[in-house]
């Protein structure tokens, strides 16, 4: 590979802060709000022009679709999102749970309001391109934007990039499964022109879908109690479309779920494209996945028009503004959350929050209908080797099945609240993040409405 030597540059320090959060998805937004609410100076860097991550940028509106009667939920800042969006008229009933979907466009405003109220300083349209280190101490990051390059210095950094980008650049150890073993990626899309009443009649009287219908693109292991529960899922019509030549026979990754409908006949969060074999940390792979995914989505719409009552006049409304990804780097933390911990209601003394026994991916589907939940250990957020750094979101230290639970948006919010609060505590206590007083951290989290036990 050819290389070039970049000339030395004098980079201005554009900001200094106590806590720096990188990434504004569910984990980063929550981390920034949590840190700022303790009174420490907090700056949030986001590469796009809005916060919300998978919710606003990918278009996954079903923030808490796991919630059913019998669910013991996590509470905390993540639950505030649903309530605030509802107050502003940006929610609709979620079709398969007792939660509300959050309007992807409206939540951009909700997020803006919440960070302003918390006192967070936001910096949008900026991408972290390098880190600033002294030995094993992380001192800040270098960002690039239309304004050029600039350094941001911080007493503590929280990596909420989803792919552990900051941790990787800092030299923190991590692992990745082979591309052919990872969960797939999705181009989310929405349709307009749907006769909603006609479609709902078809679902109720003819389709009658359940979780037992899942399985074209993956083998699903449930606990058994999910099998007869309603699921907004379609698979057979896409198989039929291939067999009858409506869509190409190699469109093998088309099958999936719908979410809510608007009063004007828009079908939201059509999660019907699932593509395997892409590396979410490789720009070439991401490029090909976006292109292939958009074509798959158009084929899915063709099949819906041909075979699904109510979709005869449906047309593409929009794609998500970026690809939906599920798995990439996982840091090596001081503790790794094991599969057994999630499946067997694990408990820990350094709990920073709880999450229901909700597992969706890597061959499992378990819904939290029996009150089971696990505690999340603080040390799974603390990467080995690097100081002044915490990691939250789907890249925390966890094994395969545990990751499929912890990657969900609400759980990302839980780890974000834990990481943001811990970062603030490290500043207030004057200690490194791995030496934070756990009892003091837990008390601050309780004051913020988090459920620890």
Secondary structure as GFF3:
##gff-version 3
##sequence-region A 1 453
A	DSSP	beta_strand	13	22	.	.	.	ID=ss1
A	DSSP	alpha_helix	26	37	.	.	.	ID=ss2
A	DSSP	beta_strand	42	45	.	.	.	ID=ss3
A	DSSP	pi_helix	54	58	.	.	.	ID=ss4
A	DSSP	alpha_helix	77	87	.	.	.	ID=ss5
A	DSSP	beta_strand	91	93	.	.	.	ID=ss6
A	DSSP	beta_strand	100	102	.	.	.	ID=ss7
A	DSSP	alpha_helix	106	118	.	.	.	ID=ss8
A	DSSP	beta_strand	121	123	.	.	.	ID=ss9
A	DSSP	beta_strand	127	134	.	.	.	ID=ss10
A	DSSP	beta_strand	137	145	.	.	.	ID=ss11
A	DSSP	beta_strand	148	159	.	.	.	ID=ss12
A	DSSP	alpha_helix	165	170	.	.	.	ID=ss13
A	DSSP	beta_strand	174	175	.	.	.	ID=ss14
A	DSSP	three_ten_helix	179	181	.	.	.	ID=ss15
A	DSSP	beta_strand	189	192	.	.	.	ID=ss16
A	DSSP	alpha_helix	196	202	.	.	.	ID=ss17
A	DSSP	pi_helix	203	207	.	.	.	ID=ss18
A	DSSP	three_ten_helix	211	213	.	.	.	ID=ss19
A	DSSP	beta_strand	233	234	.	.	.	ID=ss20
A	DSSP	alpha_helix	236	243	.	.	.	ID=ss21
A	DSSP	beta_strand	254	257	.	.	.	ID=ss22
A	DSSP	beta_strand	267	273	.	.	.	ID=ss23
A	DSSP	alpha_helix	283	307	.	.	.	ID=ss24
A	DSSP	beta_strand	315	319	.	.	.	ID=ss25
A	DSSP	beta_strand	330	331	.	.	.	ID=ss26
A	DSSP	alpha_helix	339	343	.	.	.	ID=ss27
A	DSSP	beta_strand	351	356	.	.	.	ID=ss28
A	DSSP	beta_strand	359	361	.	.	.	ID=ss29
A	DSSP	beta_strand	364	366	.	.	.	ID=ss30
A	DSSP	beta_strand	373	377	.	.	.	ID=ss31
A	DSSP	three_ten_helix	378	381	.	.	.	ID=ss32
A	DSSP	beta_strand	389	391	.	.	.	ID=ss33
A	DSSP	alpha_helix	400	406	.	.	.	ID=ss34
A	DSSP	alpha_helix	409	429	.	.	.	ID=ss35
A	DSSP	three_ten_helix	433	435	.	.	.	ID=ss36
A	DSSP	alpha_helix	438	447	.	.	.	ID=ss37
###
